[in-house]
Amino acid sequence: VPNNGWPTFLSVFFSFFSSDSFLDYTDLQRYVTILISIITIIPVFILCRKFCGYGLSILGTIFFVFQPRIVENSLLGLSEPLFILLMLSCLVLFLQNNWKLKYLSFAFLALACLVRYEGIVIILPLSFLFLFKGRKDKTIIPRFLIAISIFLLVLLPMLFVRIDTLGY
């Protein structure tokens, strides 16, 4: 069963666009993925700047943007650009020192799981880092439960829709 995060995301754009031609919707899908790939430059730069200097972060961003697979995925209208944007945003928000941004990173991770199943693999390392980074804090367990609750609150409504639609 394919994920329905990407079609749900595209339906917002399709609802504002009226056409009788299938090719017009395909072109709109391509334009949306190109726009998402352009927006992905921002989290890539922030993530590179977190670990490298300003000059190397620009170089890393350029390497990412001009990678042939990224360009190909953008031009084909696939779901990968949205998945990459959500995962990079999740990582950027998680690496901040603000607890609210860490909670928001779990929401972005849930959205990434709705777009592609591979996002669920990141929940274990993210949880481990969350607990390991705050191991000296007495309130880490309630904060972790809040983060997992946010993850589930974003993920479960779409899963209930899928269960209601498919029956399993």
URPE-V420626 format. One record per residue. N is the residue number from 0. RES is the residue in one letter. OMEGA is omega in whole degrees, -180 to 180 (999 if undefined). BURIAL is + if it has 9 or more other C-alpha atoms within 8 Angstrom, else -. Layout:
# URPE-V420626
n=N res=RES omega=OMEGA burial=BURIAL
n=N res=RES omega=OMEGA burial=BURIAL
This chain:
# URPE-V420626
n=0 res=V omega=-179 burial=-
n=1 res=P omega=175 burial=-
n=2 res=N omega=-179 burial=+
n=3 res=N omega=177 burial=-
n=4 res=G omega=-180 burial=+
n=5 res=W omega=177 burial=+
n=6 res=P omega=178 burial=-
n=7 res=T omega=178 burial=-
n=8 res=F omega=180 burial=-
n=9 res=L omega=-178 burial=+
n=10 res=S omega=176 burial=-
n=11 res=V omega=180 burial=-
n=12 res=F omega=180 burial=-
n=13 res=F omega=-179 burial=+
n=14 res=S omega=178 burial=-
n=15 res=F omega=-174 burial=-
n=16 res=F omega=-178 burial=-
n=17 res=S omega=179 burial=-
n=18 res=S omega=176 burial=-
n=19 res=D omega=-176 burial=-
n=20 res=S omega=177 burial=-
n=21 res=F omega=-178 burial=-
n=22 res=L omega=176 burial=-
n=23 res=D omega=177 burial=+
n=24 res=Y omega=177 burial=+
n=25 res=T omega=177 burial=+
n=26 res=D omega=178 burial=-
n=27 res=L omega=178 burial=+
n=28 res=Q omega=177 burial=+
n=29 res=R omega=179 burial=+
n=30 res=Y omega=179 burial=+
n=31 res=V omega=-180 burial=+
n=32 res=T omega=176 burial=+
n=33 res=I omega=178 burial=+
n=34 res=L omega=178 burial=-
n=35 res=I omega=178 burial=+
n=36 res=S omega=177 burial=+
n=37 res=I omega=179 burial=-
n=38 res=I omega=-179 burial=+
n=39 res=T omega=179 burial=+
n=40 res=I omega=-176 burial=+
n=41 res=I omega=178 burial=-
n=42 res=P omega=177 burial=+
n=43 res=V omega=179 burial=+
n=44 res=F omega=-180 burial=+
n=45 res=I omega=179 burial=+
n=46 res=L omega=178 burial=+
n=47 res=C omega=-180 burial=+
n=48 res=R omega=178 burial=+
n=49 res=K omega=-176 burial=-
n=50 res=F omega=-177 burial=-
n=51 res=C omega=176 burial=-
n=52 res=G omega=-177 burial=+
n=53 res=Y omega=-178 burial=-
n=54 res=G omega=179 burial=-
n=55 res=L omega=179 burial=+
n=56 res=S omega=175 burial=+
n=57 res=I omega=178 burial=+
n=58 res=L omega=177 burial=-
n=59 res=G omega=178 burial=+
n=60 res=T omega=178 burial=+
n=61 res=I omega=177 burial=-
n=62 res=F omega=180 burial=-
n=63 res=F omega=-175 burial=+
n=64 res=V omega=-176 burial=+
n=65 res=F omega=175 burial=-
n=66 res=Q omega=-174 burial=-
n=67 res=P omega=-179 burial=-
n=68 res=R omega=178 burial=-
n=69 res=I omega=179 burial=+
n=70 res=V omega=-180 burial=+
n=71 res=E omega=179 burial=-
n=72 res=N omega=179 burial=+
n=73 res=S omega=-177 burial=+
n=74 res=L omega=180 burial=+
n=75 res=L omega=179 burial=-
n=76 res=G omega=-179 burial=+
n=77 res=L omega=-178 burial=-
n=78 res=S omega=-176 burial=+
n=79 res=E omega=179 burial=-
n=80 res=P omega=178 burial=+
n=81 res=L omega=178 burial=+
n=82 res=F omega=179 burial=+
n=83 res=I omega=178 burial=+
n=84 res=L omega=-180 burial=+
n=85 res=L omega=180 burial=+
n=86 res=M omega=177 burial=+
n=87 res=L omega=177 burial=+
n=88 res=S omega=177 burial=+
n=89 res=C omega=-180 burial=+
n=90 res=L omega=180 burial=+
n=91 res=V omega=180 burial=+
n=92 res=L omega=-180 burial=+
n=93 res=F omega=-178 burial=+
n=94 res=L omega=175 burial=-
n=95 res=Q omega=-178 burial=-
n=96 res=N omega=-179 burial=-
n=97 res=N omega=-178 burial=-
n=98 res=W omega=-179 burial=-
n=99 res=K omega=177 burial=-
n=100 res=L omega=175 burial=+
n=101 res=K omega=176 burial=+
n=102 res=Y omega=179 burial=+
n=103 res=L omega=178 burial=+
n=104 res=S omega=177 burial=+
n=105 res=F omega=175 burial=+
n=106 res=A omega=177 burial=+
n=107 res=F omega=177 burial=+
n=108 res=L omega=178 burial=+
n=109 res=A omega=177 burial=+
n=110 res=L omega=177 burial=+
n=111 res=A omega=177 burial=+
n=112 res=C omega=177 burial=+
n=113 res=L omega=-180 burial=+
n=114 res=V omega=179 burial=+
n=115 res=R omega=-178 burial=+
n=116 res=Y omega=-176 burial=+
n=117 res=E omega=179 burial=-
n=118 res=G omega=-179 burial=+
n=119 res=I omega=180 burial=+
n=120 res=V omega=-176 burial=-
n=121 res=I omega=-178 burial=+
n=122 res=I omega=180 burial=+
n=123 res=L omega=177 burial=-
n=124 res=P omega=179 burial=-
n=125 res=L omega=177 burial=-
n=126 res=S omega=179 burial=+
n=127 res=F omega=179 burial=-
n=128 res=L omega=178 burial=-
n=129 res=F omega=-179 burial=+
n=130 res=L omega=-178 burial=+
n=131 res=F omega=-178 burial=-
n=132 res=K omega=-179 burial=-
n=133 res=G omega=-175 burial=-
n=134 res=R omega=180 burial=-
n=135 res=K omega=180 burial=-
n=136 res=D omega=-179 burial=-
n=137 res=K omega=-176 burial=-
n=138 res=T omega=-175 burial=-
n=139 res=I omega=-179 burial=+
n=140 res=I omega=175 burial=-
n=141 res=P omega=178 burial=-
n=142 res=R omega=177 burial=-
n=143 res=F omega=178 burial=+
n=144 res=L omega=175 burial=-
n=145 res=I omega=-180 burial=+
n=146 res=A omega=179 burial=+
n=147 res=I omega=177 burial=+
n=148 res=S omega=177 burial=-
n=149 res=I omega=177 burial=+
n=150 res=F omega=-178 burial=+
n=151 res=L omega=179 burial=+
n=152 res=L omega=176 burial=-
n=153 res=V omega=-174 burial=+
n=154 res=L omega=-171 burial=+
n=155 res=L omega=-180 burial=-
n=156 res=P omega=179 burial=-
n=157 res=M omega=176 burial=+
n=158 res=L omega=177 burial=-
n=159 res=F omega=176 burial=-
n=160 res=V omega=179 burial=-
n=161 res=R omega=178 burial=+
n=162 res=I omega=179 burial=+
n=163 res=D omega=-179 burial=-
n=164 res=T omega=-174 burial=-
n=165 res=L omega=180 burial=-
n=166 res=G omega=177 burial=-
n=167 res=Y omega=999 burial=-
